[in-house]
Amino acid sequence: MKSENYYLAVDMGASGGRHILGHLEDEKLVLEEVHRFTNAPLRRGGSLVWDTERLFTEIAAGIKRCVTLGKPPRYIGIDTWGVDYVLVDKGLKALEPAYSYRDLRTAPFFDTSVPFNELYRIAGTARQPFNTVYQLLADKAAGRLNDAAALFFLPEYFAYRLTGDFRGKKNSEYTIASTSGLLDARQRSWAGPLIERLALPPALFDPPREPPYPAGFIDKTLAPGCNAEVLMVASHDTASAVSVVDERELYISSGTWSLLGIQSSPILTEAARDAGYTNEGALNGRVRFLKNIMGLWILQQTRHELGDAYSFAELESLARAAAAEDFRPVDVNLPRFLSPGSMISEIKDEYRGGRVPESPGDLAYCIYISLASSYKKAVDDLEHITGRKYPAISIIGGGSKDGYLNELTARCTGKEVHAGPAEATAIGNILLQMRYAGEGRPRRGCAETVIKL
């Protein structure tokens, strides 16, 4: 039996976006990709910014595609990466540009008037130069906050723009707000005293609300024939993704970033702080206690620098052939890999003094072994912090399709690896829409690959 309801997950990452349409059929969630588009920050005036106009055009195009297919969604949920936002003035006009987290404008504000150990005790957010708190301090110094009446994290901005009613926003979606470094991890609310000490306008911060909840109905002029209700889901993509993982399991959400962690109560200890672990919002009263690891961004940029002459599958095959013990792993979380002019040059510089990777296969292998080694270090730290051993890792997201990285992860960590589902983010997004609609959770799940030692 097929459900009459279609649910649309607009899943946007820093390197691309997809529209995944879902419905129930014979108690199984059936997914269909209806639209795909690329994404990357643009360099304008010496800064890295997002082309929000093009992204919104792509969102609308995907919804129109659903209508053309005769499958207009009843509900729409949007998820994106964290920390980035759009400021809106009193006239509800966006204050351009919307900066990318990879822009280096935050460097002078990385050390705030509030010591980091104090910040961590409150927000539990790892010290990362792209956190919203540092971006807002940069905006304050530039005078951009003088004209700002509201702050919309990116999924909120696109959701309310779909409704045509920015005034409809009364809350900040909890999971995306939790990436800011300004949310009290225990209270699950804005850290008012911290915001005051940093002299940030308190009016920018609407009270957090846990999803799902409605943003409004789509502006019918955007996609005639679609009368969907736009929902705030777990709009941070990792929050949607890990909602499909058993709360007791260790996971890696693998994509442009690799997010390795567990779902737990907040852990705000010195050991967690020193290991670079962060506490971000999850569902059901939990947080995502995780480590941000640079992820497949390094491989994506290397592939692009090679002229996109190789597919990811070809690079994986070349990496297998190039495997050699004299290529030591390097620290993928070094700042040099965040936004380099040449990723290949930065990789080679890390290998000076030893064998330097030259061929595409050498470069790919060095990336793979470095990622797998970083996973081992993060797992060791996590088990030390929690005092618990985890027998297996669930790898979800697009990176779960990379068989060689999964094998190296199993080898380096000594854990059994469960790979999949690749569409975890879209699935989590859609399941939350279904919860809002009161439609039963599917009884039949998605298959996964198990890699045993």
C-alpha positions in Angstrom: 0.0 0.0 0.0 1.3 3.4 -1.0 1.0 6.6 1.2 -0.6 9.6 -0.4 1.9 11.9 1.2 5.2 13.0 -0.4 7.9 14.5 1.8 10.7 16.5 0.3 14.1 16.8 1.9 16.2 19.6 0.6 19.7 18.5 1.7 22.3 21.1 1.1 26.0 20.7 1.7 29.0 23.0 1.2 29.8 21.2 -2.1 26.4 20.5 -3.4 22.7 20.0 -2.8 20.0 17.5 -3.6 16.2 17.2 -3.4 15.2 13.8 -2.1 11.5 12.9 -2.3 10.2 10.3 0.0 7.0 8.3 0.6 5.9 5.2 2.3 5.1 2.1 0.3 4.3 -1.3 1.9 5.8 0.0 5.2 9.1 0.9 3.5 10.5 4.4 2.9 11.0 4.9 -0.8 13.4 7.6 -1.8 13.8 9.4 -5.2 16.3 12.0 -6.1 14.6 14.6 -8.2 17.1 17.4 -8.4 20.8 17.9 -7.8 23.0 21.0 -8.0 26.6 22.1 -7.2 27.7 24.5 -4.5 30.9 26.2 -3.5 31.8 29.5 -1.9 32.6 32.4 -4.3 35.5 34.8 -3.9 34.2 38.3 -4.0 36.2 41.4 -2.9 38.8 39.1 -1.3 36.2 37.2 0.8 34.6 33.8 0.5 30.8 34.1 0.4 27.7 32.1 -0.5 25.6 32.8 -3.6 22.3 32.7 -1.7 20.3 33.8 -4.7 21.5 30.9 -6.9 21.0 28.5 -4.0 17.4 29.7 -3.5 16.8 29.4 -7.3 18.0 25.8 -7.2 15.7 25.1 -4.2 12.7 26.4 -6.1 13.7 24.5 -9.2 13.7 21.2 -7.3 10.2 21.9 -6.0 9.0 22.7 -9.4 10.5 19.4 -10.6 8.4 17.5 -8.1 5.2 19.2 -9.5 6.3 18.3 -13.0 6.7 14.7 -12.0 3.1 14.7 -10.6 4.5 14.3 -7.0 4.0 17.7 -5.3 5.2 17.3 -1.7 2.9 17.9 1.2 5.8 18.8 3.5 9.3 20.3 2.8 12.2 20.3 5.2 15.6 22.0 4.6 18.9 21.0 6.2 22.4 22.6 5.6 25.8 22.7 7.2 26.1 24.7 10.4 27.5 28.1 11.7 26.7 30.2 8.7 23.9 32.7 8.6 22.1 35.6 6.9 21.5 39.0 8.6 18.2 40.7 7.8 17.5 44.4 8.3 14.3 46.0 9.7 12.9 46.1 6.2 13.4 42.3 6.0 16.1 42.7 3.4 19.1 40.5 3.5 22.4 42.2 4.4 24.8 40.9 1.8 27.1 39.1 1.7 26.4 35.8 3.5 30.0 34.8 4.4 31.3 31.3 4.1 32.8 29.6 7.2 36.0 29.1 5.2 36.5 32.9 5.0 39.4 34.1 7.1 37.8 37.3 8.4 37.4 35.8 11.9 41.2 35.5 12.6 41.5 38.7 14.6 38.5 37.7 16.8 39.5 34.2 17.6 40.6 35.3 21.1 37.6 36.9 22.7 37.2 38.8 25.9 35.8 35.6 27.4 38.5 32.9 27.9 37.9 29.8 25.9 37.8 27.5 28.9 34.9 29.6 30.1 33.2 29.5 26.7 33.5 25.7 26.7 32.0 25.3 30.2 28.9 27.1 28.9 28.5 26.1 25.3 30.7 23.0 25.0 31.7 24.1 21.5 35.2 23.2 20.2 37.5 26.1 19.5 37.1 26.5 15.7 37.7 29.8 13.8 34.5 29.4 11.8 32.1 29.2 14.8 29.2 31.7 14.6 30.4 33.5 17.7 33.6 34.6 15.9 31.8 35.4 12.7 29.4 37.7 14.7 32.4 39.4 16.4 33.8 40.1 13.0 30.5 41.5 11.8 30.3 43.7 14.9 33.7 45.2 14.2 32.7 45.8 10.6 29.6 47.6 11.7 27.3 45.1 10.0 25.3 44.4 13.2 24.2 48.1 13.4 21.6 47.5 10.7 20.7 43.9 11.6 17.3 43.2 13.0 17.3 39.4 12.8 19.7 36.5 12.3 18.7 33.5 10.2 20.9 30.5 10.0 21.0 29.3 6.4 18.3 26.6 6.6 16.0 29.1 8.4 16.7 31.7 5.8 15.8 29.5 2.9 12.7 28.0 4.7 11.2 31.3 5.6 12.1 32.7 2.2 10.0 29.8 0.7 7.0 31.0 2.7 7.6 34.7 1.8 7.2 35.7 5.4 10.3 36.4 7.4 8.1 37.8 10.2 6.8 34.3 10.7 10.1 33.4 12.4 9.6 33.3 16.2 12.2 30.8 17.1 15.7 29.5 16.3 15.8 25.9 15.3 17.7 24.2 18.1 20.1 21.9 16.3 21.4 24.6 13.9 21.6 27.2 16.7 23.7 24.8 18.8 26.6 25.1 16.3 27.0 28.8 17.1 29.1 28.6 20.3 26.5 30.8 22.0 24.0 28.2 23.2 24.1 26.9 26.8 24.6 23.2 26.3 22.9 22.1 29.5 20.0 24.5 29.4 19.5 24.2 25.6 18.9 28.0 25.4 20.9 31.0 24.5 23.6 31.9 26.9 22.3 35.4 27.8 25.2 36.4 30.1 27.7 35.3 27.5 26.0 37.2 24.7 25.9 40.3 26.9 29.6 40.1 27.8 30.4 39.9 24.1 28.2 42.9 23.4 26.2 41.2 20.8 22.6 42.5 20.2 20.3 40.1 22.1 17.4 40.9 19.7 19.2 38.8 17.1 18.6 35.6 19.1 15.1 34.1 19.0 14.4 31.5 21.6 15.5 28.0 20.5 12.8 25.5 19.7 13.2 21.8 19.1 12.0 20.4 15.8 9.8 19.6 14.1 7.6 22.7 13.9 6.0 24.7 11.1 7.5 27.7 9.3 4.5 28.3 7.1 3.1 27.3 3.7 5.1 27.8 0.6 4.5 30.9 -1.5 2.4 29.4 -4.3 4.0 31.7 -6.9 7.3 29.9 -6.5 6.0 26.5 -7.6 2.4 26.6 -8.9 0.7 23.4 -8.0 2.5 22.9 -4.8 0.8 23.8 -1.5 3.4 22.3 0.8 3.9 23.2 4.4 7.4 24.2 5.1 8.8 22.6 8.3 11.8 23.3 10.5 13.3 19.8 10.8 16.6 19.0 12.5 18.1 21.6 10.1 21.7 20.9 10.8 22.5 18.2 8.4 24.5 16.1 10.9 21.6 16.2 13.4 19.3 14.8 10.7 21.9 12.2 9.7 22.6 10.8 13.2 18.9 10.6 14.0 18.9 7.3 12.0 21.7 5.8 14.1 21.1 4.0 17.4 21.7 6.4 20.2 24.2 3.9 21.8 26.4 3.6 18.7 29.6 5.4 17.7 29.2 7.1 14.3 31.0 8.9 11.6 28.9 11.2 9.4 31.2 11.1 6.4 31.1 13.8 3.7 32.9 17.1 3.1 33.5 17.0 6.9 33.8 13.8 8.9 31.9 14.1 12.2 32.9 11.3 14.6 31.0 10.9 17.9 28.1 9.6 20.0 24.7 10.9 21.1 24.8 11.6 24.8 24.2 14.2 27.6 26.6 17.2 27.4 30.2 16.4 28.2 31.9 19.6 29.3 35.1 18.3 30.9 38.6 19.5 30.5 39.5 16.3 28.7 36.7 16.8 26.2 37.8 20.4 25.7 41.4 19.6 25.2 40.6 16.8 22.7 38.7 19.2 20.6 35.3 17.6 21.1 32.1 19.7 20.7 28.6 19.4 22.0 25.9 20.1 19.4 22.1 19.6 19.4 20.5 16.3 18.7 16.9 15.1 19.1 15.2 13.6 22.1 17.0 15.7 24.7 20.5 14.6 23.6 23.6 16.3 22.2 25.9 15.2 19.5 29.2 14.8 21.3 31.6 14.8 18.4 34.9 15.7 16.8 35.0 17.8 13.6 37.5 16.2 11.2 38.4 17.9 7.9 36.9 15.0 5.9 36.6 14.4 2.2 37.0 18.1 1.5 40.7 17.4 1.1 40.1 14.8 -1.6 37.4 16.9 -3.3 39.8 19.8 -3.6 42.7 17.6 -4.8 40.4 16.1 -7.4 39.3 19.6 -8.6 43.0 20.7 -8.7 43.7 17.7 -10.9 41.3 19.1 -13.4 38.5 16.8 -12.4 40.2 14.3 -14.7 39.5 11.4 -12.3 36.3 10.2 -10.8 36.2 9.5 -7.1 36.0 5.7 -7.9 39.2 6.1 -10.0 41.0 7.9 -7.3 40.0 5.2 -4.8 41.4 2.5 -7.2 44.6 4.5 -7.7 45.0 4.9 -3.9 44.8 1.1 -3.4 47.5 0.6 -5.9 49.7 3.3 -4.4 49.5 2.1 -0.8 53.0 2.2 0.8 54.3 2.1 4.3 56.6 5.0 3.8 53.7 7.4 3.4 53.1 8.4 7.0 49.7 9.9 7.9 49.5 13.7 8.5 47.1 15.7 10.7 44.2 16.5 8.4 42.9 19.1 10.9 45.8 21.5 10.4 44.6 25.0 9.6 46.6 24.9 6.3 43.9 22.4 4.9 40.9 24.6 5.7 40.9 27.0 2.8 44.3 26.7 0.8 45.1 28.2 -2.5 46.5 24.8 -3.5 45.5 21.7 -1.6 48.1 19.6 -3.4 50.9 22.0 -2.5 49.8 21.9 1.2 49.8 18.1 1.2 53.2 17.9 -0.3 54.6 20.5 2.1 53.5 18.2 5.0 55.6 15.4 3.5 58.8 17.4 3.1 61.7 15.6 4.7 60.4 12.2 3.7 58.8 10.6 0.6 56.6 13.3 -1.1 53.4 12.1 -2.9 53.6 13.1 -6.5 51.1 11.0 -8.5 47.3 11.2 -8.2 47.3 7.7 -6.6 50.0 8.8 -4.0 48.0 11.9 -3.1 44.7 10.0 -2.7 46.4 7.3 -0.6 48.0 9.9 1.7 44.6 11.5 2.2 42.9 8.2 2.9 45.4 6.9 5.4 45.5 10.3 7.1 41.7 10.4 7.5 41.7 6.8 8.9 44.4 7.7 11.3 42.6 10.8 12.5 39.5 8.6 13.1 41.7 6.3 15.3 43.0 9.2 17.3 39.4 10.6 17.8 38.1 7.2 18.8 40.9 6.7 21.3 40.1 10.2 22.8 36.4 9.5 22.9 36.8 6.2 24.7 39.2 7.8 27.2 36.7 10.7 27.9 33.7 8.4 28.2 35.4 5.5 29.9 33.6 3.2 27.5 34.7 0.9 24.6 32.7 0.8 21.4 33.0 -2.4 19.3 31.7 -0.9 16.0 31.4 2.3 14.0 28.5 3.2 11.9 29.6 5.3 8.9 26.7 7.2 7.3 26.4 9.8 4.6 27.9 10.0 1.1 31.4 9.0 2.3 30.0 5.6 3.4 30.2 4.5 -0.2 34.0 4.8 -0.3 34.9 1.2 0.3 38.7 1.8 0.7 38.3 4.5 3.3 35.9 2.2 5.2 38.5 -0.6 5.1 41.3 1.6 6.3 39.1 2.9 9.0 38.4 -0.7 10.2 42.1 -1.5 10.0 43.3 1.6 11.9 40.6 1.7 14.6 40.3 -2.0 15.1 36.5 -1.6 15.0 33.9 -3.4 12.9 32.5 -0.9 10.4 28.9 -0.7 9.4 28.6 1.4 6.2 25.4 3.1 5.3 22.9 4.4 4.7 24.4 6.9 2.3 21.2 9.0 2.4 21.1 9.2 6.2 20.6 13.0 6.2 17.7 12.9 3.8 16.2 10.0 5.7 16.4 11.7 9.0 15.0 14.9 7.5 12.0 13.0 6.1 11.4 10.9 9.2 11.0 14.1 11.2 8.5 15.4 8.7 6.6 12.1 9.0 6.6 12.5 12.8 5.0 16.0 12.4 2.4 14.6 10.0 1.5 11.8 12.4 2.4 9.1 9.8 3.9 5.9 11.2 7.6 5.3 11.0 8.6 2.8 8.3 9.1 -0.8 9.6 11.6 -1.7 6.9 14.9 0.0 7.1 17.9 0.6 4.7 20.5 -2.1 4.1 24.1 -1.5 5.2 27.5 -3.0 4.4 29.4 -4.6 7.3 33.2 -4.7 7.2 34.6 -7.1 9.8 38.2 -7.3 10.9 
